[in-house]
Amino acid sequence: MIRVVATIHIKPGKVSDYLEIVKANVVNVREEIGCVEYAACVDSAADLPPQNIDGNVVTIIEKWESLEALHHHLKTPHMLAYREKVNDFVESVSLKVLKEV
């Protein structure tokens, strides 16, 4: 099992535009073979230090059956189209690919 945490920094004022596109794509991703979990999330205040709230960050939490399924996901037509649609809204992306120990 592979887990992925994608942190996407969105340009100020573009978060709602980005979320509209990513939410529409979640349905496609969840239908992929090997996708166990895929959710777009935003920060939620929980009064838990040292929490850092950033309204311009969207975090995608993913769980895949295998690294191969993750690699296939990145090449699907809907992901290629998604990247093209959000390109002007995204400042930066960081990825953490994790495995259980």
RAGIMO-V551193 format. One record per pair of residues at least 12 apart in sequence whose ideal C-beta (glycine too) atoms are under 8 Angstrom apart, sorted by the first residue. I is the first residue (numbers start at 0). J is the second residue. D is the distance in whole Angstrom. If there is no record, write none. Layout:
BEGIN
I_J_D, I_J_D
END
This chain:
BEGIN
0_35_7, 0_62_7, 0_63_7, 0_64_7, 0_65_8, 0_98_7, 0_99_7, 1_62_7, 1_63_5, 1_64_8, 1_65_7, 1_66_5, 1_68_8, 1_69_6, 1_96_6, 1_97_7, 1_98_6, 2_60_8, 2_61_7, 2_62_5, 2_63_8, 2_96_8, 2_97_4, 2_98_7, 2_99_8, 3_59_7, 3_60_8, 3_61_4, 3_62_8, 3_63_7, 3_69_7, 3_94_7, 3_95_7, 3_96_5, 3_97_7, 4_58_6, 4_59_8, 4_60_6, 4_61_8, 4_94_7, 4_95_4, 4_97_7, 5_58_7, 5_59_4, 5_61_7, 5_92_6, 5_93_7, 5_94_5, 5_95_8, 6_56_6, 6_58_5, 6_92_7, 6_93_5, 6_94_8, 6_95_8, 7_56_7, 7_57_5, 7_58_7, 7_59_7, 7_89_6, 7_91_8, 7_92_5, 8_53_8, 8_55_6, 8_56_6, 8_89_7, 8_90_4, 8_91_5, 8_92_7, 9_55_5, 9_56_7, 9_57_6, 9_88_6, 9_89_6, 9_90_7, 10_55_7, 10_87_8, 10_88_6, 10_89_7, 10_90_5, 11_55_6, 13_87_8, 13_88_4, 14_41_8, 14_54_7, 14_55_6, 14_57_7, 16_88_6, 17_57_6, 17_85_6, 17_88_4, 17_89_7, 18_39_7, 18_41_8, 18_57_7, 20_81_7, 20_84_5, 20_85_5, 20_88_8, 21_39_5, 21_57_7, 21_59_7, 21_81_7, 21_85_7, 22_39_6, 24_77_6, 24_78_8, 24_81_5, 25_37_6, 25_38_7, 25_39_6, 27_75_8, 27_77_4, 28_72_7, 28_77_7, 28_78_7, 31_68_7, 31_71_7, 31_72_6, 31_75_7, 32_68_7, 32_71_8, 33_63_5, 33_64_4, 33_65_6, 33_67_7, 33_68_3, 33_69_8, 33_71_7, 33_72_7, 34_61_8, 34_62_8, 34_63_6, 34_64_8, 34_68_7, 34_72_7, 35_62_4, 35_63_6, 35_64_6, 36_60_7, 36_61_6, 36_62_4, 37_59_7, 37_60_8, 37_61_5, 37_62_8, 38_59_7, 38_60_5, 38_61_8, 39_57_6, 39_58_8, 39_59_5, 40_57_7, 40_58_5, 40_59_7, 40_60_6, 41_54_8, 41_56_7, 41_57_6, 41_58_7, 42_54_7, 42_56_6, 42_58_8, 55_90_8, 66_96_8, 69_96_7
END
